[in-house]
Amino acid sequence: MKMRLLRFARNDHCSSLSITSQGLILILLFFLLFTSSTIAETLDFLNSYSQNITPQVLIIYDSVYGSTELIAKWIAEGIKDNVIVKNINITKESDLRDAHFILLGSPIYEADVTEGMRDFIIKNSPYYKDKPFGLFVVCGTHYVHGQRWVDNFEKLIGAKAKIKGYFGGILKPEILNKEDKKLLETYWRERGISNIKEYNYLNKGKAVSFGKKIKELLSEL
Ligand SMILES: Cc1cc2nc3c(=O)[nH]c(=O)nc-3n(C[C@H](O)[C@H](O)[C@H](O)COP(=O)(O)O)c2cc1C
């Protein structure tokens, strides 16, 4: 009887042991399944990232009356994927650090980029100088001076841009602030013209094509 009880106790112990080890095997199997699918998913993600996704582009612009902002958005339409458009006033250091390609855009006022863009360049040069970058300007004399304005912009930065562009902007006398109105009235009066010349040179197609060129360039980087 004692022997039977002992045997029974031993069997019980054995069966509880086998239940524990079965449990452990199951947990191990679940763990392996989970980690292998996670690893596979991670590899898939990295693969698709390297094959299809454009490196992150950050377009930083300054704009007083909105035309440079509009052109920045059209350029982004041409780039299409993985592109962020930000005004210089809300661009953070982390945006600059995360970007793989930076495009800076400024309107031209009195033959120069804006003061805001100048300050931005001085303050943030460590973040974009070691990355590929591009430049564009928006102005009223793009057809004669566009290239010169964008080349001056590049000199100001002191490093070679991967791509440069210039675009015609817009000028509506009725939306100008007092200071700008006075400045332009004087400018035109000195040239024998009594009214500020109004114009709209905006060209969406040209801006989108510029964006597409940037996209091509990114695949070669
Ligand atoms: C006060 C003032 C000065 C300007 N100076 C120049 C200039 O020197 N050269 C030029 O090509 N365009 C000049 N422009 C035209 C602007 O560059 C053009 O209107 C541009 O589209 C403005 O961009 P924004 O709307 O993004 O501010 C001037 C415009 C204003 C109002």
The ligand as an SDF file (V2000), in Angstrom:
LIG
                    3D

 31 33  0  0  0  0  0  0  0  0999 V2000
    9.3750   96.6310  -50.7730 C   0  0  0  0  0  0  0  0  0  0  0  0
    9.6490   95.6340  -51.8380 C   0  0  0  0  0  0  0  0  0  0  0  0
   10.9430   95.5310  -52.3600 C   0  0  0  0  0  0  0  0  0  0  0  0
   11.2010   94.5860  -53.3530 C   0  0  0  0  0  0  0  0  0  0  0  0
   12.4670   94.4920  -53.8700 N   0  0  0  0  0  0  0  0  0  0  0  0
   12.7250   93.6320  -54.8840 C   0  0  0  0  0  0  0  0  0  0  0  0
   14.0100   93.5690  -55.4840 C   0  0  0  0  0  0  0  0  0  0  0  0
   14.9670   94.2560  -55.0850 O   0  0  0  0  0  0  0  0  0  0  0  0
   14.1990   92.7240  -56.5330 N   0  0  0  0  0  0  0  0  0  0  0  0
   13.1900   91.9310  -57.0100 C   0  0  0  0  0  0  0  0  0  0  0  0
   13.4080   91.2100  -57.9690 O   0  0  0  0  0  0  0  0  0  0  0  0
   11.9490   91.9460  -56.4300 N   0  0  0  0  0  0  0  0  0  0  0  0
   11.6950   92.7750  -55.3900 C   0  0  0  0  0  0  0  0  0  0  0  0
   10.4630   92.8150  -54.8130 N   0  0  0  0  0  0  0  0  0  0  0  0
    9.4060   91.8770  -55.2760 C   0  0  0  0  0  0  0  0  0  0  0  0
    9.2420   90.6880  -54.3340 C   0  0  0  0  0  0  0  0  0  0  0  0
   10.3940   89.8960  -54.3060 O   0  0  0  0  0  0  0  0  0  0  0  0
    8.0500   89.8590  -54.8130 C   0  0  0  0  0  0  0  0  0  0  0  0
    6.8860   90.6120  -54.6760 O   0  0  0  0  0  0  0  0  0  0  0  0
    7.8960   88.5340  -54.0660 C   0  0  0  0  0  0  0  0  0  0  0  0
    6.8760   87.7970  -54.7030 O   0  0  0  0  0  0  0  0  0  0  0  0
    7.5310   88.7270  -52.6070 C   0  0  0  0  0  0  0  0  0  0  0  0
    7.4960   87.4840  -51.9510 O   0  0  0  0  0  0  0  0  0  0  0  0
    6.5240   87.1750  -50.7200 P   0  0  0  0  0  0  0  0  0  0  0  0
    5.0940   87.3600  -51.2320 O   0  0  0  0  0  0  0  0  0  0  0  0
    6.7970   85.7600  -50.3770 O   0  0  0  0  0  0  0  0  0  0  0  0
    6.8560   88.1120  -49.6160 O   0  0  0  0  0  0  0  0  0  0  0  0
   10.1710   93.7330  -53.8240 C   0  0  0  0  0  0  0  0  0  0  0  0
    8.8840   93.8600  -53.2730 C   0  0  0  0  0  0  0  0  0  0  0  0
    8.6280   94.7830  -52.2940 C   0  0  0  0  0  0  0  0  0  0  0  0
    7.2400   94.8990  -51.7380 C   0  0  0  0  0  0  0  0  0  0  0  0
  1  2  1  0
  2  3  1  0
  2 30  2  0
  3  4  2  0
  4  5  1  0
  4 28  1  0
  5  6  2  0
  6  7  1  0
  6 13  1  0
  7  8  2  0
  7  9  1  0
  9 10  1  0
 10 11  2  0
 10 12  1  0
 12 13  2  0
 13 14  1  0
 14 15  1  0
 14 28  1  0
 15 16  1  0
 16 17  1  0
 16 18  1  0
 18 19  1  0
 18 20  1  0
 20 21  1  0
 20 22  1  0
 22 23  1  0
 23 24  1  0
 24 25  2  0
 24 26  1  0
 24 27  1  0
 28 29  2  0
 29 30  1  0
 30 31  1  0
M  END
$$$$
